[in-house]
Amino acid sequence: MRLTLKAINDELAKRGYTARLARARGYFYFLFGEAAYWLDRTVNLPTLNSLTLPEWITEFELLRKFNRKHRAGHRSGQNSVVRRPIASLPCPQTSDLASRSNPSKKNAEMLADKIRGKRDMAPKRKQNKSS
């Protein structure tokens, strides 16, 4: 007997889960209910019949357990944005800054000169004479 999305989703509902399995191109994913905020919800299989019905339910429960474990690590008291750690490696340019008077001003002036030079070198348009 061929397995269908409806059969899998009915089995999930019978077990009290509110998530549903959906098909995409080349993979399947769980959505809605408990899967709505999962970090990983995909099952990379080409066809629905790659697994049996009990294996699909087991896959759902494994993803549920995985996401519970990993979502807890991402929670903080303020918000759910994951912040990148700040590296405290020395920057080679910082050591050169002490020897220069005002490098940002010099860099800005050099950049402005380059831009002006390119504008001055651009071909000029002919003006139409209006009578």
Steps between C-alpha positions, in 0.01 A plus 500: 500500500630844405551751775334844470546836671146470631577166666811644672321818608205297631740287705667814639156637595399169657809520722406853608751698291386815322790513250444383143731353237528684168678425175757718326722435200739224606420504873222506759448732794283535807301818553233645730448413865808397692714519183421868436813634673736208449854573390508183290179354359609329179530136402722458195338212317396489135170315544238451767538122478869521593383445860217299650228662709666412834833630365338835406358532852842411645662762274252760626572410863878513442470846343275608786756385757788660306321834476401503866862450597638763262230763544562507875859607432387793286263649754610802696318741725505781242432367151561203276765658277820298495797729553839433349793495742733797476856401422769674700781451251735793441436690183817594308356839402442602864869498577565730201236749613717632783770606255264686266345834584145448369482209258124503451510862387788426261319197360183702453690777322677251271170335416336837428793594273462173308128554457551862386769390259274242340222755465735753341625239253150400392405616149294814501162510335431737218243758588213547259464852378149619544373789299 
